[in-house]
Amino acid sequence: MPLPEKEGIKTSDQEFDRHFGVIAVQQKIKPQKLAQQLKDNGTLSQVQEEIMNAKVIDLLEEKAKVTEIDPKPEGVHNHSHELGHDH
């Protein structure tokens, strides 16, 4: 099961409209014209996917647990040089 479905993540019409508005402003065209262009060239679903991906990333960042560790001192490493590895 994909993560968005598992977590109940969906895109709303408001989010879609807001995202459209931002793109339209960036491209200096009306949102309606942008929507028509995306429908015509078949990339409308990509916009929905972008919104969904952003929401998934937000969720992952929200639920992520960060563990800080001290870096190893210079020159200390955990592998052998038996196979000819050299540095």
C-alpha positions as a printed Julia matrix, in Angstrom:
87×3 Matrix{Float64}:
  0.0    0.0     0.0
  1.48   3.39   -0.97
  2.37   5.71    1.91
 -0.14   8.45    1.01
 -2.96   5.9     0.97
 -1.73   4.24    4.16
 -1.52   7.58    5.96
 -4.77   8.93    4.49
 -3.01  11.77    2.68
 -5.15  13.41    0.02
 -5.04  16.61   -1.97
 -7.93  19.0    -1.58
 -9.35  21.29   -4.23
 -8.15  24.25   -2.17
 -4.57  22.95   -2.15
 -4.78  22.29   -5.87
 -6.11  25.8    -6.54
 -3.44  27.36   -4.32
 -0.67  25.45   -6.07
 -2.12  26.43   -9.43
 -2.18  30.05   -8.35
  1.5   29.97   -7.43
  2.5   28.39  -10.74
  0.3   30.82  -12.68
  1.9   33.82  -10.96
  5.37  32.43  -11.67
  4.48  31.97  -15.35
  2.52  35.25  -15.48
 -0.66  33.67  -16.84
 -4.18  33.23  -15.5
 -4.83  30.05  -13.47
 -7.62  29.04  -15.88
 -5.24  29.26  -18.86
 -2.63  27.26  -16.96
 -5.18  24.58  -16.13
 -6.17  24.34  -19.78
 -2.54  24.08  -20.89
 -1.87  21.29  -18.41
 -5.02  19.44  -19.48
 -4.06  19.83  -23.13
 -0.54  18.49  -22.7
 -1.52  15.78  -20.2
  0.5   17.03  -17.24
 -2.35  17.93  -14.92
 -1.78  14.72  -12.94
  1.85  15.75  -12.4
  0.67  18.8   -10.47
 -1.41  16.59   -8.21
  1.59  14.32   -7.76
  3.79  17.29   -6.81
  1.31  18.34   -4.14
  1.07  14.77   -2.84
  4.88  14.42   -2.76
  5.2   17.66   -0.79
  2.65  16.41    1.73
  4.44  13.06    2.08
  7.76  14.86    2.67
  6.1   17.06    5.3
  4.74  13.96    7.02
  8.12  12.22    6.95
  9.85  15.29    8.37
  7.21  15.55   11.07
  7.6   11.9    12.11
 11.36  11.62   11.63
 13.5   10.94   14.65
 16.92  12.54   14.41
 19.77  11.02   16.35
 22.95  13.01   16.57
 26.23  11.18   16.9
 29.73  12.48   17.45
 31.91  12.25   14.35
 34.88   9.9    14.47
 38.27  11.55   14.9
 40.27  12.09   11.7
 42.07   8.98   10.5
 39.91   6.5    12.45
 37.8    4.16   10.35
 36.12   0.77   10.66
 37.4   -1.2     7.69
 40.53  -3.17    6.87
 42.9   -2.68    4.01
 43.24  -6.41    3.26
 41.63  -6.1    -0.19
 44.04  -3.45   -1.39
 41.98  -0.44   -0.32
 44.24   2.46    0.42
 43.76   6.08    1.38
